């Protein structure tokens, strides 16, 4: 009863709210590095692991001081290919976003590109320094850019071919 509360019940179906679920975006001030799946599971399922304060990463973060305890992350806007957030903290933190980590995502901290870490094995994390910041996640896969480039080159080649063909016809049909 302290974890779930009934929100709605109809036709034999019940909808519950998990009162202990973390928000979609959280600032974490601690991290641990895991080397393999077994070590990840040991850390993640340990009784003392608190996902509200600690993030599990696959690599070290250079020059990160694990000292803070309080901060706030808020989602400003959310769409399928763009997520904008603001953060406020007195210390350096890791912005944990419980959206899937995928190589096509890019992150920008106050307008400058920044690294996205794979957090808790499947999600996204970005280092944010102390202070107030804006973080933007944008989905820009290389396949899209490559497709646009190939399409542009193809259209240009077709136009040039048609112009050449037209000129060739004028020269040889007379």
LINFENTA-V432983 format. One record per run of one state. SS is the DSSP state (@ for helix, = for strand, . for the rest). FROM is the first residue (numbers start at 0). TO is the last residue. Records with the same first field share a line. If there is no record, write none. Layout:
SS->FROM-TO  FROM-TO
This chain:
.->0-2  10-11  18-23  28-28  33-35  44-52  57-69  79-80  89-91  100-103  109-110  114-115  119-121  128-129  139-140  173-173
=->3-9  12-17  24-27  29-32  53-56  70-78  81-88  92-99  104-108  111-113  116-118  122-127  130-138
@->36-43  141-172
